[in-house]
Amino acid sequence: MKLFFTPGACSLSPHIALREAGTPFDLEQVDLKSKQTKSGGDYRAVNPKGSVPALQLDNGQVLTEGPAIVQYIADQKPQSKLAPAAGTFERYRLQEWLNYLSSELHKMYSPLFNPATPADQQQAVKSAIGTKLELVNRNLEGKQFLMGDTFTVADGYLFTILSWSKHVGMNVPAGLNSYFDRIASRPAVQSAMKAEGLIK
């Protein structure tokens, strides 16, 4: 399979999942402005949405949207325990987290990356994000990971979102800083970040 990614973007989440699962895969970098792949292809021919990530399967099918992709990756290697078994209540808890991260946190960062966003609006967005991060921080109290003692694809997604905070001047609760450092030290996360040129 092949993961289409942009360094440091939300595609880092499935990239981490692939490495955590130990799944063989290829990488293809995408320029989101030109919509061209590094090999010179038109990315919109792969994903008409023009956004990353996209996972091209060996049978030619293409799966898009991070929360769907990471669950697919987890289900290919259930022994990795990256997601609770389908149909269990814990799986719905995972989906609850993935949905919250996607709809309530991920998209809120977009205005902060846009230089045209007025300063007062940026401050309002940061305040709203801060409230949501406090909620996440409270949910992590007494736990190593979002789902308890086991790393799941939700942690890879939250780590990816938190990694944007320093780039946009977001203050993160102390508990989330230690959580971030804990995830960052995982070998699969280190490997993904090195492959994307985010760390040496």
Secondary structure, 3 states (H helix, E strand, C coil): CEEEECCCCCCHHHHHHHHHHCCCCEEEEEECCCCEECCCCEHHHCCCCCCCCEEECCCCCEEECHHHHHHHHHHHCHHHCCCCCCCCHHHHHHHHHHHHHHHHHHHHHHHHHCCCCCHHHHHHHHHHHHHHHHHHHHHCCCCCECCECCCCHHHHHHHHHHHHHCCCCCCCCHHHHHHHHHHHCCHHHHHHHHHCCCCC
